[in-house]
């Protein structure tokens, strides 16, 4: 095995104030020739009339290549989650009782 082919690991720092993340129930995707922008917001859907109030909680700009990688990773995660939930929500198989017939005389 080559010495240069060592496994590398990410060492990502997360500030304590960002540890909990942010909640969003709305997202908007916009793009240019060079990048995609994902804007996440928290929207108040309880308003019955007029404009629906909301606040942007995060905005992420990314290259088109990274957007493709993100879509692939999200599809993979969605597929795994859907499979797990599908298995979890399967109806239980009813228990059957087996009876043993006595041997014929």
N, C-alpha and C positions, 0 to 999 in steps of 0.2 A: 504494500500500500504506500502511496506517495505521501511524503510528509506535508506537502502543500494542500492536500485534500482533507484538511481538518474541518470538523463540523463547527460552524459558527452559530452563535446564539445572540438574539437581540437582548440588549440591556436597556430597557426603556424606563425612564424616570417618570413618576406620576406625583405631581404636587398634591399634598393632603387636601387642599381646598377643591381639587378636581376629582377626588376619589369617588364621590357619590354620583358623579355625572349630572346630567340635566334631563328633564322629562320633556318630550316633544310628542304632540299628537297630530302634527302636520309637517309636511316636507314639500319643498319646491325645488325642482331641478332646472337649472339654466345652463347654457353652454355657449362657447365660442369655438372658433377653429382650433384653439389651443388648449382649452381647459373646460372642466365642468365645475359648477358651483352648486353645492347642496346647502339649502337654507332650512334649518329646523326651527319650528315655532311651537309655542303652546297657545292653543286657540280655545276661547270660551264658547262652546257650542250651545250654551244655555240661553243665549240672547235670542229673543223671539222676533224683534223688529230692528231695522236699521243695520248698520255695519256690524260685522262680527269682530270683536276685539281680540287681539293676539299680540304676543311679544316674541321676537326672535330670541332663541336661547343659544343658537350656535350657527356658524356659517363655515363651511369647509370648501376650499378651492383645491382642485386636484387636476393632474394631467390626464389626458385622454387615455393613456396607457394604464395609469393607476385606476381609473374608473372601470376599465374592463376587468382588471384584477379584482376590484371590489365587488363587481357584479358576480363574478365567478365564485368568490368566497361566500357571498350572501346566498347564492343559489345552492351551494353545497351545504351550508348551515341550515337553510330552510328545508332542504330535502331530508337531512338527518333529523331535524326537529319533527317534521311531519310524520316520518316513519315511527319515531318514538311515541308520538302522541297517538298514532293509529294503533299501535300495539297496546298502549296503555288503555285505550278506549274500546278494545275488543270485548264483546260480551263473553262472560265466562262460560265455559263448556259445562252443560248440565252433567251432574254426576250420575252415572248409571250404576245400578246394582247388578252384580253378576250372581247368578244362582247356579249351583252345581247340581246337575241331575244325578240321582243315585244310579249306580250301574244296574242294568236290566238283569233279571234273574232268569 
